[in-house]
Amino acid sequence: MELRNRRVLVIGMARSGISAAIFTKKQGAHVTVYDSKNETVLEESIKELKKYEIAIQCGKKNIDNLLDFELMILSPGVPTDLSFIKEAKQVNIPVIGEVELAYQFCKSDIIGITGTNGKTTTTSLVGQIVTSYDSGSQIVGNIGIPFTSQLDKLDQGHFAVAELSSFQLETIKDFRCRVSAVLNISPDHLNRHKTLENYIEAKKNVFRNQSNEDICVLNYNDLECRKMAKESPAKVIFFSYEMELNEGVYFKDNHIMLSTGEMKTEVCRVEDLNILGRHSVENAMAAVAICFYAGIPINHIREQLIQFEAVEHRIEYVSTINGVRYYNDSKATNPDAAIKGLDAMQWPTVLIGGGMDKDSDFTDWVNGFEGKVKQLIVFGETADQIISTAKKIDFSKVIKVHNLEEAVSKAYMYADKGDCVLLSPACASWDMFNSFEERGDLFKKLVLDLKG
């Protein structure tokens, strides 16, 4: 892709948009960045862009001189059905995302990891295994590191280990992974994708451009993932928690096992892992498959698996206060992730949930409360919906509070020695916070403040 002297419009001033704008400017493009938010909200982003003499349009609904641009680059958070994006496509202005832009200039092979839940943990684990073996590889993507920001560090013979969201995948065109992975599928972001089918189609883009020389790692126990095997042009490698595989990675007798079809290897015991729950074992199995088929020696994989610590905000241990364990699972932004977080708890649980409404159904989550959740505390946009769901299945131990501060205070009162308090919201954070990280950080501060 040639960018020199091209007129490029970048949509969105979040991290990916800023990174894409700076990268294209350095490539010699004439760059404009647009965001509908006002200057006050975007003050820090504007300061960063002005360092590079990048043109800025913000605080308005319409884009000046839209038809003058030759390329449009979308930040992941920008819906693709906005009117000006449709207008650009109608006049054949190419519309791509930041990940596709990065691919066009990336010299390294790509490991692409997606799925509804477990992406960040698995990407972090794969990243630790790969980068500790090969210091020239980098971790990028939805994990909080824009792909374009790392291109100057990525050369041939190395890997870009990329966490990929459905938002990033829906705008790719040529993007191709050497190793792709789909960890699981459950309804999420339906307020953006409208239907589950659209969401799944976006996820499939992670392997659409692969060839039979590439690898696609799929979860055998997830029906939607198993169906994808028929559509993947790459060699499919399964991982399975529930059954022994002739080729792939599986769980047996409390061990993670690797089978190549000719040789079976015990990778490690589950007790050796520093992460909790079945979903964590599945993430570890996916990481083993990804790394082994990317060419990493099994001994190195084993060593790094055992050393790996839990990702921040994903069933993250915070502290024990008066005999009560506190866990931060703020990254559980949908019911399926929250189910996995609750399943990992081995003690009576005071559960804190609620947040932004993403058109989720909370029935399966609430159905898992009986015998495990001693008290549910909810706040945010979805509080009343969660309470209504709880009432329908006769779960009555639920109260509504105004904010996270009040939720932590109430949890402290309800929890007894030997219990745990779990923040696992089952909802996005954007009704009250800028991110799930901000929500999790506040929870940790509030918990540590309880110590006095």
N, C-alpha and C positions, 0 to 999 in steps of 0.2 A: 504494500500500500504506500503510495506516494502522498506525503502531506505538505511538502514545501509549496508555499504560495496558495494553498487551498483555503477557502473560507469555511471555517469549521464552527458549528454551534454546539456547545455543550449544555445539556439541560440538567440543572441541579447543582447546588453548592455544598453538598455533603462531601465526605472524604473522597469517594470515588470520582465525583465530578471535578473537584479541585485537582486531583492527581491527573485525570485525563486531560484537563485544560493545560496544565503545566507541561505535560509530556508532548502534546501536540504543538504547543508554542515552541518548545525546544527543537521540534522537527521542522520548524520554519513555516508553520501554518499561521493564518490570520484568525485568531480565536476570539469568540464571544461566548460568555457564559450567561445563561438566563436562569433566574429563579423567581417564582411568584411571590416569595416572602419579602418583607420590607428590609430596608437597609439596617435598621436597628437590630433585628434578629440575626442578620447575616454579617454583622460588623467584622468579626474575626476572619471569616472567609474572604470578605472583600479586601481586607488588608493583605492577606496572603497573595491573592490574585494580582493586586496592584504592583507587587514586587516585580512581576513579570510583564507588566504593561499589557495585561489582558483586558479586553473590553468587557463591560458588565452591564447587563440589563436586569433590573429587579423591581419588585413591588408593583407589578402590573400583570394583567391577564394575557395580554397579547405581545407577540414578539415583533420588534421592528424589522422590516425588510426580510422576512422569513424566506422568501423565494430567492434571495441573493446567495444563500448558503449552499455549499456543495456537499456537505456531510453533517449529519446530526448524530451526536453521541449522548446516550441517555444514562443518567445515574440509575442504579437498581431500584430506588424507591419511586421512580417516575412511572405511573401507569402508561401502558402503550396505546391506550384507546383515547387519549386526549385529542381534542379537535385539531390542534396545530400539528401533531404528529401524523394524523391521518392526511392532513393537507400536504405535508412534506412528501409522504409516500406517493400521493396521487400525482405529484410532479416529478417523481423518480429521484428525489433526494435520498441517498442511502441513509438508513437509520440503524445504528448498531449500539451495543452497550460497551461499557469500559472493558469488560472481559474480552470481547471480540477484538476491540482495538489492541489490547495487549497481545493477543494471540498473533496478530498480523506482524508483530515485531519481535516475538519471543523466539530465541534461539534454542532454548532448552526443551526437552520433552515435558509433557504435562501429566501429572496425576490429578484427576478431577474427582472430587468426592461430593455427593449430594444425597438427599434423603430428607424426610420430614424431621426426624430427630437423630441426634448423635453426630451430626456433621462436624461440629466444632471439636468435640472430644476426639473423634476418629482422625480428623485432620491434624489436630495437635499431636496425637500419638504417632501417626504416620510421619508427620513433620519431624518429630524428635528422632525417630528411627532413621529417617533418610538423611537429615542434615548432620547427625552425629557420625554417620558413615561417610558422607560426602559434603564437606563444608561449602561447596559451590552451589548447593541446592538451596531453595528459599521457600518459605511458607507465604501464601498470598490468598487474596480473595475475600469472601464473606467473613472470614475470621477477624477482619478489621484492618487488613493490610492491602490497600489497592494494588492490583496486579501491575498496573502501569508504573507504580512507584518503585518496583523492584527490577525492572527490565534491564537496567544498567549493570545489575549484579548477576544476571542469568546468561550463561554461555552454553555452547554445545557440550553434550556429555553430562549434563546435570539435569535436575528435575525442578520444576515449579510445582509445589504441592498446594493445590487450590481447593478451598472450600467454596462450593458453588450453590447459591440459592436458586429457587425457581425464578425469581425476578431477574437474576443475571442470565440464566439459561434461556429465557424466552426471547432474548435479543441476539443470540449468536447466529452466525451464518456458516463460516468455514471452520470454526473452533474445533480442534481435535485433540483428544487425550491419548497418550500412550497407554495409560491405565485409567479406566473410569470405574466408579463404584456408585451404586444406588443402595443405600442402607435399609430403607423401609419407606412405606407410603401410608399416610393417614390424612384425613381431610385437614387442610390448613390454608390460610390466606384466601379463603373463598370469597371474601369481600373484594379481593383484587382479581382473582382468576375466574370468578363467577360460578364455575362448576368444577367438580372433582376431576372430570375428564380433561379439562383444560390444564389443570394443575399437573396431572400425570404426564400429559404431552410435553409440558415444559421440562419436566424432570428427564424425560427420555432424550432430550437434546444433548445430554452429557455423553451419550454413546452414538448418536446418529451418524457422525462423520468418521467413525473409526473404521478400520479395515480388519481383515482376518489375521493380520500381523499384530493387532493390539489385544488388550485384555479388558474384559468387563466383569467386575466383581458384583455379585448380586446375592441378596438374602433369600435363601431357599424357603424359609419359613414364612415369608411375607408373600401372600398370593399375588399381589400386583407386581412385585419384583420378579417373581418366578415367571409370570406371563411375559415379562420384558425379554427373557432369554430368547424367545422366538423372533424378536425384532432386532436384536443386537447383531450387527455385522462382525463384531469382535469375538474372540474366543471367550466363552463364558466360564467363569470360575465361581462356584457357589460357596457360601459359608452357611452353616446350620447349627443351631443350638439343640435341635431335636432329633436329628438322625445322622448316622454315619455315612460319609460320602466316599465314593471310590476315588474321586479327585476333588480336592478343595480343603476347607478348614472346618472342623466340627468339634463338638463338645462330647467327651466320653469319659466316664469314671472320674469326673472332677478335673479333667485335663483338657487343654486346648490341643487338638491334634491337627497335623498337616498330612495330607495324603496327595502324592503326585500320580497315583495310579500304580506306580511301581514300588514306591517306598512310603512307609508310614513313620512319622516322627512325632514324639511328644514334645510340644513346644514349651509348655509350662503348666504348673498346677494353678487352679483358680485362686487358691489361698495365697499364692505368691503376688497376686495383683493388689495394687493399692487403690482400687476403685470398686464401688459397691453396685450390686444388682445385676440381674440377668442382662439388661440392656448394655451394661458396661462390658460384660463378657462378649456379647455380640459385637460391640465396637472393637474390642481387642481382636476377635477372630477376623473381622473385616480388615483390620490393619495388618494382620499377619499375611492374609491372602494378597493384599495390595503390594506389600513390601517384598514378599518372596517372589512374586511374578514380575516385580520391577527390577529384580536382580540383586536384592540385598541378602547376604548370607543369613541362614536361620539362626546361627549362634549370636549374631549381632541383634537380630530381631528379638530373641529371647532376653538378652541382657537389658535392652531398652524397655521392653514390656514390663519387666519387674521393677525398673527404676521409675516408671511413669507415675506421676501424681495426678489427682483429679483436676479437671479444668475449673478455673474460677467461675462461679455462679452455676455450676452444674453439680448438684448434690455435694456442695462444698462444705466441709466441716468448719464451723465458725468457733465454737467454744462449748464448754460444759459449765453450767452455772447452777449451783445447788443440786447437783446430780441430774440436771436436765441437759441433754445434748441439743444444740442448735445447728440447723443445716440451711444453707442458702442454695436454693434451686431456682433462682430468678430466671434462668434461661429456659425454664419449662413454660413456653409461651403458647402452648396449645394443650388440650386435654390429654392427648396420647403421651406427650412428654411428662405431664404431671402424673399420669398413671404409673409410668416407669419410676419416677421419683418416689412416689408413695410405696411402691413395691419394694424398693431398696431399704425402706425403714424396717428395722427389726424390733421396734419398741412401740408402745401406745403413743399416738401422734396427735399433737395439737397442730392443725393444718391452717396455714394462711393462704388465701387464694383471691382471685378476682383481678380485673384490669380492663383493658380496652376490648370492645366487642369486635370479634373477627367472624361473626356468624357461625360460631362453634356450637356444637351440641355437647352438653356436659353430662349426659346421662351415664355413659360408660364410666366416666371418672367418679361420679357420685356413687355408682353401684359398688365401687370398690372400697367404700368407707366403712361398711359394717364390720365390726370386730377389730378395726385398725385405727380409725379416727375417733378420738374421744371428744374432740371439739373442733368445729370448723369456724374460722373467722374470715369474713369476706369484706371487700371494699372495692371501689371503682365502678366503672360503667356496668359491669356484668353482675354486680352483687345481687340485685333482685332476681335476675334470671337464674343464678346458681341456687338461691334460696328456693325459688319456685320448683326447680328440678329436684332439690332435696326433699321438699314436701311431697312431691308426687310418689317418691319411693320410700316415704315414711322415715326419712332421716331428719331428726328434729334438733340435733345438737349443733345448731348453727346460729351465729350472731353477725350482725352487720355493723361495721365501724366506718368512720369517715376517712381514715388515711392509714398509712403504714405505721406511723408512730403509735396510733391508738391500737392497731392490731398487735404490735409487739408487746405493748403494755398488758393487753388482755391475755395474750398467750402466756406471759410470765405468771399471771394469776391462775390460769387453768392448769398449767403443767405441774406435775408432781415428780418427785425424785424417781428416776428410772424411765421417765417419758422422754420424748423428743419434740422439739418445735421445728416445723418444716415450712419454710416459705417456698411454695411450689404453685404459682398463680394460675396455671392453665390458660393464661391470657397474655396478650401483648401488654406493653407498659405505657404506650403512648398517650393514654388518657390523662396520666398524672406525672409521667417522667419522660425524659428525652430518649431513654434506652433501657433495656433490661439490666445493663451494667449499672446504670445510675440507681435503679431500684434495688439491686443486690448490694451495692455499696452502702446505701442508706440502711438496709436491713442489718448488715454487719456492724455498722457504727452503733445502731440502736441496741443491738445485742450486747456489744462490748461495753456500752454505757451502763447496762444493767449491773455490771460488776462493781460500779461505783468507782 
